[in-house]
Amino acid sequence: MVTSTLAALQSMLAGGGEFSEDPGIGFPANRGQLMVIAGESLQEFERSRTLLDSRLSDLRMRAESIVADFPALDVEIARAVG
């Protein structure tokens, strides 16, 4: 949703002039309102990215822990990947 919202905002800002009603926003918006919406969307994107980065880091640590506990598994993983 964030990507489509940002694409719509960029398209509208690039065109300048009057903005028509956009079903993604729900009402006609001026440039200032669009900038606020864009800023909020970027903040939401950053929060989501930070959360995903944190989860990815946790998964990596768990995988490394499993590999450390089972050295033979390291060989099996290498065979499967390679």
PyMOL Python script that loads the backbone (N, CA, C, O; Angstrom):
from pymol import cmd

cmd.read_pdbstr("""\
ATOM      1  N   MET A   1       0.822  -1.194   0.000  1.00  0.00           N
ATOM      2  CA  MET A   1       0.000   0.000   0.000  1.00  0.00           C
ATOM      3  C   MET A   1       0.865   1.257   0.000  1.00  0.00           C
ATOM      4  O   MET A   1       0.569   2.222  -0.705  1.00  0.00           O
ATOM      5  N   VAL A   2       1.935   1.239   0.793  1.00  0.00           N
ATOM      6  CA  VAL A   2       2.796   2.419   0.880  1.00  0.00           C
ATOM      7  C   VAL A   2       3.384   2.748  -0.482  1.00  0.00           C
ATOM      8  O   VAL A   2       3.421   3.914  -0.875  1.00  0.00           O
ATOM      9  N   THR A   3       3.844   1.734  -1.207  1.00  0.00           N
ATOM     10  CA  THR A   3       4.458   1.968  -2.511  1.00  0.00           C
ATOM     11  C   THR A   3       3.469   2.578  -3.481  1.00  0.00           C
ATOM     12  O   THR A   3       3.808   3.522  -4.196  1.00  0.00           O
ATOM     13  N   SER A   4       2.242   2.055  -3.521  1.00  0.00           N
ATOM     14  CA  SER A   4       1.251   2.599  -4.450  1.00  0.00           C
ATOM     15  C   SER A   4       0.844   4.012  -4.055  1.00  0.00           C
ATOM     16  O   SER A   4       0.611   4.855  -4.922  1.00  0.00           O
ATOM     17  N   THR A   5       0.755   4.276  -2.765  1.00  0.00           N
ATOM     18  CA  THR A   5       0.415   5.621  -2.303  1.00  0.00           C
ATOM     19  C   THR A   5       1.503   6.605  -2.696  1.00  0.00           C
ATOM     20  O   THR A   5       1.211   7.696  -3.186  1.00  0.00           O
ATOM     21  N   LEU A   6       2.764   6.220  -2.482  1.00  0.00           N
ATOM     22  CA  LEU A   6       3.872   7.107  -2.834  1.00  0.00           C
ATOM     23  C   LEU A   6       3.933   7.342  -4.338  1.00  0.00           C
ATOM     24  O   LEU A   6       4.209   8.458  -4.777  1.00  0.00           O
ATOM     25  N   ALA A   7       3.679   6.309  -5.129  1.00  0.00           N
ATOM     26  CA  ALA A   7       3.689   6.472  -6.583  1.00  0.00           C
ATOM     27  C   ALA A   7       2.600   7.441  -7.021  1.00  0.00           C
ATOM     28  O   ALA A   7       2.829   8.284  -7.888  1.00  0.00           O
ATOM     29  N   ALA A   8       1.413   7.326  -6.425  1.00  0.00           N
ATOM     30  CA  ALA A   8       0.315   8.233  -6.765  1.00  0.00           C
ATOM     31  C   ALA A   8       0.661   9.663  -6.370  1.00  0.00           C
ATOM     32  O   ALA A   8       0.372  10.604  -7.109  1.00  0.00           O
ATOM     33  N   LEU A   9       1.277   9.823  -5.207  1.00  0.00           N
ATOM     34  CA  LEU A   9       1.656  11.161  -4.744  1.00  0.00           C
ATOM     35  C   LEU A   9       2.714  11.775  -5.654  1.00  0.00           C
ATOM     36  O   LEU A   9       2.629  12.952  -6.008  1.00  0.00           O
ATOM     37  N   GLN A  10       3.704  10.984  -6.030  1.00  0.00           N
ATOM     38  CA  GLN A  10       4.743  11.500  -6.918  1.00  0.00           C
ATOM     39  C   GLN A  10       4.154  11.914  -8.253  1.00  0.00           C
ATOM     40  O   GLN A  10       4.533  12.944  -8.811  1.00  0.00           O
ATOM     41  N   SER A  11       3.235  11.121  -8.764  1.00  0.00           N
ATOM     42  CA  SER A  11       2.596  11.429 -10.037  1.00  0.00           C
ATOM     43  C   SER A  11       1.817  12.735  -9.948  1.00  0.00           C
ATOM     44  O   SER A  11       1.894  13.574 -10.846  1.00  0.00           O
ATOM     45  N   MET A  12       1.066  12.903  -8.859  1.00  0.00           N
ATOM     46  CA  MET A  12       0.269  14.118  -8.692  1.00  0.00           C
ATOM     47  C   MET A  12       1.159  15.342  -8.510  1.00  0.00           C
ATOM     48  O   MET A  12       0.891  16.402  -9.077  1.00  0.00           O
ATOM     49  N   LEU A  13       2.230  15.192  -7.707  1.00  0.00           N
ATOM     50  CA  LEU A  13       3.123  16.324  -7.469  1.00  0.00           C
ATOM     51  C   LEU A  13       3.861  16.720  -8.740  1.00  0.00           C
ATOM     52  O   LEU A  13       4.097  17.906  -8.971  1.00  0.00           O
ATOM     53  N   ALA A  14       4.222  15.765  -9.551  1.00  0.00           N
ATOM     54  CA  ALA A  14       4.933  16.056 -10.796  1.00  0.00           C
ATOM     55  C   ALA A  14       4.050  16.827 -11.764  1.00  0.00           C
ATOM     56  O   ALA A  14       4.540  17.666 -12.521  1.00  0.00           O
ATOM     57  N   GLY A  15       2.745  16.548 -11.746  1.00  0.00           N
ATOM     58  CA  GLY A  15       1.823  17.206 -12.664  1.00  0.00           C
ATOM     59  C   GLY A  15       1.490  18.622 -12.259  1.00  0.00           C
ATOM     60  O   GLY A  15       1.150  19.437 -13.116  1.00  0.00           O
ATOM     61  N   GLY A  16       1.578  18.944 -10.974  1.00  0.00           N
ATOM     62  CA  GLY A  16       1.224  20.280 -10.495  1.00  0.00           C
ATOM     63  C   GLY A  16      -0.236  20.601 -10.739  1.00  0.00           C
ATOM     64  O   GLY A  16      -1.008  19.718 -11.113  1.00  0.00           O
ATOM     65  N   GLY A  17      -0.628  21.845 -10.536  1.00  0.00           N
ATOM     66  CA  GLY A  17      -2.000  22.273 -10.806  1.00  0.00           C
ATOM     67  C   GLY A  17      -3.004  21.653  -9.854  1.00  0.00           C
ATOM     68  O   GLY A  17      -2.671  21.297  -8.724  1.00  0.00           O
ATOM     69  N   GLU A  18      -4.229  21.529 -10.319  1.00  0.00           N
ATOM     70  CA  GLU A  18      -5.310  20.984  -9.503  1.00  0.00           C
ATOM     71  C   GLU A  18      -5.218  19.465  -9.440  1.00  0.00           C
ATOM     72  O   GLU A  18      -4.795  18.807 -10.390  1.00  0.00           O
ATOM     73  N   PHE A  19      -5.621  18.937  -8.312  1.00  0.00           N
ATOM     74  CA  PHE A  19      -5.614  17.498  -8.122  1.00  0.00           C
ATOM     75  C   PHE A  19      -7.044  16.987  -8.136  1.00  0.00           C
ATOM     76  O   PHE A  19      -7.928  17.565  -7.505  1.00  0.00           O
ATOM     77  N   SER A  20      -7.259  15.911  -8.855  1.00  0.00           N
ATOM     78  CA  SER A  20      -8.594  15.319  -8.874  1.00  0.00           C
ATOM     79  C   SER A  20      -8.738  14.379  -7.693  1.00  0.00           C
ATOM     80  O   SER A  20      -7.760  14.043  -7.025  1.00  0.00           O
ATOM     81  N   GLU A  21      -9.961  13.965  -7.446  1.00  0.00           N
ATOM     82  CA  GLU A  21     -10.207  13.056  -6.335  1.00  0.00           C
ATOM     83  C   GLU A  21      -9.525  11.728  -6.616  1.00  0.00           C
ATOM     84  O   GLU A  21      -9.665  11.169  -7.703  1.00  0.00           O
ATOM     85  N   ASP A  22      -8.792  11.227  -5.639  1.00  0.00           N
ATOM     86  CA  ASP A  22      -8.063   9.971  -5.767  1.00  0.00           C
ATOM     87  C   ASP A  22      -8.663   8.976  -4.789  1.00  0.00           C
ATOM     88  O   ASP A  22      -8.712   9.262  -3.592  1.00  0.00           O
ATOM     89  N   PRO A  23      -9.128   7.804  -5.258  1.00  0.00           N
ATOM     90  CA  PRO A  23      -9.730   6.842  -4.348  1.00  0.00           C
ATOM     91  C   PRO A  23      -8.770   6.360  -3.268  1.00  0.00           C
ATOM     92  O   PRO A  23      -9.214   5.920  -2.207  1.00  0.00           O
ATOM     93  N   GLY A  24      -7.450   6.434  -3.517  1.00  0.00           N
ATOM     94  CA  GLY A  24      -6.492   6.022  -2.506  1.00  0.00           C
ATOM     95  C   GLY A  24      -6.426   6.985  -1.338  1.00  0.00           C
ATOM     96  O   GLY A  24      -6.106   6.579  -0.221  1.00  0.00           O
ATOM     97  N   ILE A  25      -6.722   8.254  -1.576  1.00  0.00           N
ATOM     98  CA  ILE A  25      -6.683   9.266  -0.523  1.00  0.00           C
ATOM     99  C   ILE A  25      -8.087   9.520   0.007  1.00  0.00           C
ATOM    100  O   ILE A  25      -8.278   9.662   1.215  1.00  0.00           O
ATOM    101  N   GLY A  26      -9.058   9.577  -0.874  1.00  0.00           N
ATOM    102  CA  GLY A  26     -10.441   9.712  -0.455  1.00  0.00           C
ATOM    103  C   GLY A  26     -11.004  11.110  -0.573  1.00  0.00           C
ATOM    104  O   GLY A  26     -12.204  11.298  -0.375  1.00  0.00           O
ATOM    105  N   PHE A  27     -10.177  12.105  -0.892  1.00  0.00           N
ATOM    106  CA  PHE A  27     -10.667  13.471  -1.047  1.00  0.00           C
ATOM    107  C   PHE A  27      -9.652  14.265  -1.857  1.00  0.00           C
ATOM    108  O   PHE A  27      -8.479  13.898  -1.917  1.00  0.00           O
ATOM    109  N   PRO A  28     -10.097  15.347  -2.478  1.00  0.00           N
ATOM    110  CA  PRO A  28      -9.129  16.184  -3.193  1.00  0.00           C
ATOM    111  C   PRO A  28      -8.109  16.748  -2.207  1.00  0.00           C
ATOM    112  O   PRO A  28      -8.465  17.103  -1.083  1.00  0.00           O
ATOM    113  N   ALA A  29      -6.868  16.830  -2.612  1.00  0.00           N
ATOM    114  CA  ALA A  29      -5.826  17.287  -1.695  1.00  0.00           C
ATOM    115  C   ALA A  29      -4.976  18.361  -2.363  1.00  0.00           C
ATOM    116  O   ALA A  29      -4.773  18.349  -3.577  1.00  0.00           O
ATOM    117  N   ASN A  30      -4.490  19.278  -1.554  1.00  0.00           N
ATOM    118  CA  ASN A  30      -3.555  20.266  -2.090  1.00  0.00           C
ATOM    119  C   ASN A  30      -2.128  19.770  -1.861  1.00  0.00           C
ATOM    120  O   ASN A  30      -1.918  18.732  -1.234  1.00  0.00           O
ATOM    121  N   ARG A  31      -1.172  20.502  -2.360  1.00  0.00           N
ATOM    122  CA  ARG A  31       0.228  20.079  -2.285  1.00  0.00           C
ATOM    123  C   ARG A  31       0.682  19.871  -0.833  1.00  0.00           C
ATOM    124  O   ARG A  31       1.412  18.922  -0.548  1.00  0.00           O
ATOM    125  N   GLY A  32       0.263  20.735   0.072  1.00  0.00           N
ATOM    126  CA  GLY A  32       0.647  20.599   1.479  1.00  0.00           C
ATOM    127  C   GLY A  32       0.110  19.319   2.097  1.00  0.00           C
ATOM    128  O   GLY A  32       0.825  18.623   2.818  1.00  0.00           O
ATOM    129  N   GLN A  33      -1.161  19.007   1.810  1.00  0.00           N
ATOM    130  CA  GLN A  33      -1.748  17.776   2.332  1.00  0.00           C
ATOM    131  C   GLN A  33      -1.035  16.554   1.763  1.00  0.00           C
ATOM    132  O   GLN A  33      -0.804  15.573   2.471  1.00  0.00           O
ATOM    133  N   LEU A  34      -0.690  16.622   0.486  1.00  0.00           N
ATOM    134  CA  LEU A  34       0.015  15.505  -0.132  1.00  0.00           C
ATOM    135  C   LEU A  34       1.386  15.297   0.501  1.00  0.00           C
ATOM    136  O   LEU A  34       1.826  14.160   0.670  1.00  0.00           O
ATOM    137  N   MET A  35       2.057  16.381   0.848  1.00  0.00           N
ATOM    138  CA  MET A  35       3.368  16.264   1.482  1.00  0.00           C
ATOM    139  C   MET A  35       3.240  15.615   2.861  1.00  0.00           C
ATOM    140  O   MET A  35       4.084  14.807   3.248  1.00  0.00           O
ATOM    141  N   VAL A  36       2.193  15.966   3.596  1.00  0.00           N
ATOM    142  CA  VAL A  36       1.960  15.355   4.907  1.00  0.00           C
ATOM    143  C   VAL A  36       1.718  13.859   4.745  1.00  0.00           C
ATOM    144  O   VAL A  36       2.290  13.047   5.472  1.00  0.00           O
ATOM    145  N   ILE A  37       0.866  13.503   3.786  1.00  0.00           N
ATOM    146  CA  ILE A  37       0.564  12.093   3.543  1.00  0.00           C
ATOM    147  C   ILE A  37       1.827  11.349   3.114  1.00  0.00           C
ATOM    148  O   ILE A  37       2.073  10.229   3.560  1.00  0.00           O
ATOM    149  N   ALA A  38       2.618  11.966   2.258  1.00  0.00           N
ATOM    150  CA  ALA A  38       3.867  11.339   1.812  1.00  0.00           C
ATOM    151  C   ALA A  38       4.810  11.132   2.994  1.00  0.00           C
ATOM    152  O   ALA A  38       5.434  10.078   3.113  1.00  0.00           O
ATOM    153  N   GLY A  39       4.915  12.126   3.860  1.00  0.00           N
ATOM    154  CA  GLY A  39       5.774  12.004   5.037  1.00  0.00           C
ATOM    155  C   GLY A  39       5.322  10.895   5.963  1.00  0.00           C
ATOM    156  O   GLY A  39       6.142  10.128   6.467  1.00  0.00           O
ATOM    157  N   GLU A  40       4.014  10.806   6.189  1.00  0.00           N
ATOM    158  CA  GLU A  40       3.474   9.742   7.034  1.00  0.00           C
ATOM    159  C   GLU A  40       3.720   8.375   6.403  1.00  0.00           C
ATOM    160  O   GLU A  40       4.045   7.416   7.104  1.00  0.00           O
ATOM    161  N   SER A  41       3.568   8.285   5.100  1.00  0.00           N
ATOM    162  CA  SER A  41       3.807   7.016   4.405  1.00  0.00           C
ATOM    163  C   SER A  41       5.266   6.602   4.521  1.00  0.00           C
ATOM    164  O   SER A  41       5.568   5.427   4.729  1.00  0.00           O
ATOM    165  N   LEU A  42       6.169   7.568   4.386  1.00  0.00           N
ATOM    166  CA  LEU A  42       7.593   7.256   4.521  1.00  0.00           C
ATOM    167  C   LEU A  42       7.931   6.809   5.941  1.00  0.00           C
ATOM    168  O   LEU A  42       8.736   5.897   6.129  1.00  0.00           O
ATOM    169  N   GLN A  43       7.320   7.447   6.942  1.00  0.00           N
ATOM    170  CA  GLN A  43       7.548   7.037   8.325  1.00  0.00           C
ATOM    171  C   GLN A  43       7.038   5.617   8.552  1.00  0.00           C
ATOM    172  O   GLN A  43       7.703   4.816   9.209  1.00  0.00           O
ATOM    173  N   GLU A  44       5.867   5.304   8.014  1.00  0.00           N
ATOM    174  CA  GLU A  44       5.306   3.956   8.130  1.00  0.00           C
ATOM    175  C   GLU A  44       6.228   2.938   7.458  1.00  0.00           C
ATOM    176  O   GLU A  44       6.466   1.854   7.992  1.00  0.00           O
ATOM    177  N   PHE A  45       6.740   3.300   6.284  1.00  0.00           N
ATOM    178  CA  PHE A  45       7.663   2.422   5.569  1.00  0.00           C
ATOM    179  C   PHE A  45       8.918   2.176   6.401  1.00  0.00           C
ATOM    180  O   PHE A  45       9.370   1.036   6.507  1.00  0.00           O
ATOM    181  N   GLU A  46       9.482   3.217   6.988  1.00  0.00           N
ATOM    182  CA  GLU A  46      10.693   3.074   7.800  1.00  0.00           C
ATOM    183  C   GLU A  46      10.438   2.201   9.025  1.00  0.00           C
ATOM    184  O   GLU A  46      11.277   1.374   9.380  1.00  0.00           O
ATOM    185  N   ARG A  47       9.276   2.379   9.678  1.00  0.00           N
ATOM    186  CA  ARG A  47       8.941   1.529  10.829  1.00  0.00           C
ATOM    187  C   ARG A  47       8.852   0.066  10.402  1.00  0.00           C
ATOM    188  O   ARG A  47       9.371  -0.817  11.084  1.00  0.00           O
ATOM    189  N   SER A  48       8.198  -0.183   9.282  1.00  0.00           N
ATOM    190  CA  SER A  48       8.062  -1.555   8.782  1.00  0.00           C
ATOM    191  C   SER A  48       9.423  -2.141   8.434  1.00  0.00           C
ATOM    192  O   SER A  48       9.705  -3.298   8.745  1.00  0.00           O
ATOM    193  N   ARG A  49      10.260  -1.342   7.790  1.00  0.00           N
ATOM    194  CA  ARG A  49      11.592  -1.812   7.403  1.00  0.00           C
ATOM    195  C   ARG A  49      12.433  -2.124   8.634  1.00  0.00           C
ATOM    196  O   ARG A  49      13.146  -3.128   8.665  1.00  0.00           O
ATOM    197  N   THR A  50      12.352  -1.270   9.643  1.00  0.00           N
ATOM    198  CA  THR A  50      13.097  -1.492  10.875  1.00  0.00           C
ATOM    199  C   THR A  50      12.641  -2.774  11.555  1.00  0.00           C
ATOM    200  O   THR A  50      13.464  -3.557  12.030  1.00  0.00           O
ATOM    201  N   LEU A  51      11.329  -2.990  11.601  1.00  0.00           N
ATOM    202  CA  LEU A  51      10.790  -4.207  12.207  1.00  0.00           C
ATOM    203  C   LEU A  51      11.253  -5.442  11.440  1.00  0.00           C
ATOM    204  O   LEU A  51      11.659  -6.432  12.049  1.00  0.00           O
ATOM    205  N   LEU A  52      11.196  -5.393  10.123  1.00  0.00           N
ATOM    206  CA  LEU A  52      11.637  -6.530   9.307  1.00  0.00           C
ATOM    207  C   LEU A  52      13.133  -6.783   9.471  1.00  0.00           C
ATOM    208  O   LEU A  52      13.563  -7.935   9.535  1.00  0.00           O
ATOM    209  N   ASP A  53      13.930  -5.715   9.540  1.00  0.00           N
ATOM    210  CA  ASP A  53      15.371  -5.872   9.756  1.00  0.00           C
ATOM    211  C   ASP A  53      15.644  -6.550  11.091  1.00  0.00           C
ATOM    212  O   ASP A  53      16.528  -7.400  11.195  1.00  0.00           O
ATOM    213  N   SER A  54      14.881  -6.171  12.110  1.00  0.00           N
ATOM    214  CA  SER A  54      15.034  -6.768  13.430  1.00  0.00           C
ATOM    215  C   SER A  54      14.676  -8.252  13.399  1.00  0.00           C
ATOM    216  O   SER A  54      15.388  -9.079  13.970  1.00  0.00           O
ATOM    217  N   ARG A  55      13.592  -8.579  12.743  1.00  0.00           N
ATOM    218  CA  ARG A  55      13.179  -9.988  12.641  1.00  0.00           C
ATOM    219  C   ARG A  55      14.197 -10.803  11.850  1.00  0.00           C
ATOM    220  O   ARG A  55      14.498 -11.941  12.208  1.00  0.00           O
ATOM    221  N   LEU A  56      14.722 -10.226  10.784  1.00  0.00           N
ATOM    222  CA  LEU A  56      15.737 -10.912   9.988  1.00  0.00           C
ATOM    223  C   LEU A  56      16.986 -11.166  10.819  1.00  0.00           C
ATOM    224  O   LEU A  56      17.580 -12.242  10.740  1.00  0.00           O
ATOM    225  N   SER A  57      17.381 -10.193  11.605  1.00  0.00           N
ATOM    226  CA  SER A  57      18.543 -10.353  12.469  1.00  0.00           C
ATOM    227  C   SER A  57      18.314 -11.480  13.474  1.00  0.00           C
ATOM    228  O   SER A  57      19.205 -12.296  13.708  1.00  0.00           O
ATOM    229  N   ASP A  58      17.117 -11.527  14.068  1.00  0.00           N
ATOM    230  CA  ASP A  58      16.778 -12.603  15.007  1.00  0.00           C
ATOM    231  C   ASP A  58      16.843 -13.966  14.327  1.00  0.00           C
ATOM    232  O   ASP A  58      17.375 -14.921  14.893  1.00  0.00           O
ATOM    233  N   LEU A  59      16.305 -14.057  13.121  1.00  0.00           N
ATOM    234  CA  LEU A  59      16.335 -15.326  12.387  1.00  0.00           C
ATOM    235  C   LEU A  59      17.762 -15.758  12.072  1.00  0.00           C
ATOM    236  O   LEU A  59      18.094 -16.940  12.168  1.00  0.00           O
ATOM    237  N   ARG A  60      18.606 -14.798  11.696  1.00  0.00           N
ATOM    238  CA  ARG A  60      20.011 -15.125  11.418  1.00  0.00           C
ATOM    239  C   ARG A  60      20.696 -15.659  12.667  1.00  0.00           C
ATOM    240  O   ARG A  60      21.428 -16.647  12.608  1.00  0.00           O
ATOM    241  N   MET A  61      20.456 -14.996  13.810  1.00  0.00           N
ATOM    242  CA  MET A  61      21.077 -15.435  15.055  1.00  0.00           C
ATOM    243  C   MET A  61      20.604 -16.836  15.420  1.00  0.00           C
ATOM    244  O   MET A  61      21.403 -17.662  15.862  1.00  0.00           O
ATOM    245  N   ARG A  62      19.320 -17.114  15.241  1.00  0.00           N
ATOM    246  CA  ARG A  62      18.797 -18.456  15.540  1.00  0.00           C
ATOM    247  C   ARG A  62      19.419 -19.497  14.618  1.00  0.00           C
ATOM    248  O   ARG A  62      19.794 -20.582  15.062  1.00  0.00           O
ATOM    249  N   ALA A  63      19.526 -19.167  13.341  1.00  0.00           N
ATOM    250  CA  ALA A  63      20.124 -20.105  12.383  1.00  0.00           C
ATOM    251  C   ALA A  63      21.586 -20.370  12.733  1.00  0.00           C
ATOM    252  O   ALA A  63      22.043 -21.512  12.680  1.00  0.00           O
ATOM    253  N   GLU A  64      22.312 -19.323  13.089  1.00  0.00           N
ATOM    254  CA  GLU A  64      23.714 -19.493  13.470  1.00  0.00           C
ATOM    255  C   GLU A  64      23.835 -20.342  14.728  1.00  0.00           C
ATOM    256  O   GLU A  64      24.767 -21.138  14.850  1.00  0.00           O
ATOM    257  N   SER A  65      22.912 -20.183  15.655  1.00  0.00           N
ATOM    258  CA  SER A  65      22.908 -20.973  16.878  1.00  0.00           C
ATOM    259  C   SER A  65      22.659 -22.447  16.573  1.00  0.00           C
ATOM    260  O   SER A  65      23.308 -23.325  17.142  1.00  0.00           O
ATOM    261  N   ILE A  66      21.722 -22.709  15.681  1.00  0.00           N
ATOM    262  CA  ILE A  66      21.425 -24.096  15.302  1.00  0.00           C
ATOM    263  C   ILE A  66      22.635 -24.726  14.631  1.00  0.00           C
ATOM    264  O   ILE A  66      22.998 -25.863  14.930  1.00  0.00           O
ATOM    265  N   VAL A  67      23.255 -23.984  13.726  1.00  0.00           N
ATOM    266  CA  VAL A  67      24.435 -24.503  13.025  1.00  0.00           C
ATOM    267  C   VAL A  67      25.568 -24.763  14.015  1.00  0.00           C
ATOM    268  O   VAL A  67      26.280 -25.760  13.893  1.00  0.00           O
ATOM    269  N   ALA A  68      25.737 -23.882  14.986  1.00  0.00           N
ATOM    270  CA  ALA A  68      26.791 -24.070  15.986  1.00  0.00           C
ATOM    271  C   ALA A  68      26.519 -25.305  16.841  1.00  0.00           C
ATOM    272  O   ALA A  68      27.449 -26.003  17.245  1.00  0.00           O
ATOM    273  N   ASP A  69      25.247 -25.569  17.115  1.00  0.00           N
ATOM    274  CA  ASP A  69      24.883 -26.726  17.933  1.00  0.00           C
ATOM    275  C   ASP A  69      25.008 -28.042  17.170  1.00  0.00           C
ATOM    276  O   ASP A  69      25.236 -29.090  17.774  1.00  0.00           O
ATOM    277  N   PHE A  70      24.861 -27.993  15.873  1.00  0.00           N
ATOM    278  CA  PHE A  70      24.887 -29.204  15.066  1.00  0.00           C
ATOM    279  C   PHE A  70      25.870 -29.045  13.906  1.00  0.00           C
ATOM    280  O   PHE A  70      25.459 -28.687  12.802  1.00  0.00           O
ATOM    281  N   PRO A  71      27.164 -29.307  14.135  1.00  0.00           N
ATOM    282  CA  PRO A  71      28.165 -29.131  13.079  1.00  0.00           C
ATOM    283  C   PRO A  71      27.866 -29.952  11.820  1.00  0.00           C
ATOM    284  O   PRO A  71      28.160 -29.504  10.712  1.00  0.00           O
ATOM    285  N   ALA A  72      27.296 -31.124  11.973  1.00  0.00           N
ATOM    286  CA  ALA A  72      26.985 -31.946  10.797  1.00  0.00           C
ATOM    287  C   ALA A  72      25.925 -31.279   9.932  1.00  0.00           C
ATOM    288  O   ALA A  72      25.897 -31.467   8.715  1.00  0.00           O
ATOM    289  N   LEU A  73      25.067 -30.510  10.555  1.00  0.00           N
ATOM    290  CA  LEU A  73      24.027 -29.810   9.811  1.00  0.00           C
ATOM    291  C   LEU A  73      24.644 -28.793   8.855  1.00  0.00           C
ATOM    292  O   LEU A  73      24.101 -28.541   7.780  1.00  0.00           O
ATOM    293  N   ASP A  74      25.767 -28.215   9.239  1.00  0.00           N
ATOM    294  CA  ASP A  74      26.469 -27.255   8.383  1.00  0.00           C
ATOM    295  C   ASP A  74      26.834 -27.896   7.045  1.00  0.00           C
ATOM    296  O   ASP A  74      26.705 -27.271   5.992  1.00  0.00           O
ATOM    297  N   VAL A  75      27.290 -29.143   7.094  1.00  0.00           N
ATOM    298  CA  VAL A  75      27.652 -29.865   5.874  1.00  0.00           C
ATOM    299  C   VAL A  75      26.409 -30.111   5.028  1.00  0.00           C
ATOM    300  O   VAL A  75      26.447 -29.941   3.809  1.00  0.00           O
ATOM    301  N   GLU A  76      25.316 -30.508   5.657  1.00  0.00           N
ATOM    302  CA  GLU A  76      24.070 -30.763   4.929  1.00  0.00           C
ATOM    303  C   GLU A  76      23.537 -29.489   4.272  1.00  0.00           C
ATOM    304  O   GLU A  76      23.066 -29.525   3.135  1.00  0.00           O
ATOM    305  N   ILE A  77      23.610 -28.391   4.973  1.00  0.00           N
ATOM    306  CA  ILE A  77      23.151 -27.110   4.415  1.00  0.00           C
ATOM    307  C   ILE A  77      24.015 -26.735   3.218  1.00  0.00           C
ATOM    308  O   ILE A  77      23.495 -26.295   2.193  1.00  0.00           O
ATOM    309  N   ALA A  78      25.311 -26.903   3.338  1.00  0.00           N
ATOM    310  CA  ALA A  78      26.219 -26.578   2.234  1.00  0.00           C
ATOM    311  C   ALA A  78      25.907 -27.428   1.007  1.00  0.00           C
ATOM    312  O   ALA A  78      25.944 -26.931  -0.119  1.00  0.00           O
ATOM    313  N   ARG A  79      25.604 -28.693   1.218  1.00  0.00           N
ATOM    314  CA  ARG A  79      25.251 -29.564   0.089  1.00  0.00           C
ATOM    315  C   ARG A  79      23.944 -29.127  -0.556  1.00  0.00           C
ATOM    316  O   ARG A  79      23.825 -29.123  -1.781  1.00  0.00           O
ATOM    317  N   ALA A  80      22.970 -28.763   0.258  1.00  0.00           N
ATOM    318  CA  ALA A  80      21.655 -28.370  -0.265  1.00  0.00           C
ATOM    319  C   ALA A  80      21.737 -27.052  -1.026  1.00  0.00           C
ATOM    320  O   ALA A  80      21.100 -26.892  -2.067  1.00  0.00           O
ATOM    321  N   VAL A  81      22.514 -26.120  -0.513  1.00  0.00           N
ATOM    322  CA  VAL A  81      22.625 -24.802  -1.137  1.00  0.00           C
ATOM    323  C   VAL A  81      23.550 -24.858  -2.351  1.00  0.00           C
ATOM    324  O   VAL A  81      23.259 -24.269  -3.393  1.00  0.00           O
ATOM    325  N   GLY A  82      24.644 -25.558  -2.208  1.00  0.00           N
ATOM    326  CA  GLY A  82      25.657 -25.579  -3.264  1.00  0.00           C
ATOM    327  C   GLY A  82      25.296 -26.495  -4.359  1.00  0.00           C
ATOM    328  O   GLY A  82      26.047 -26.628  -5.326  1.00  0.00           O
TER     329      GLY A  82
END
""", "prot")
cmd.dss("prot")
cmd.show_as("cartoon", "prot")
cmd.util.cbc("prot")
cmd.orient("prot")
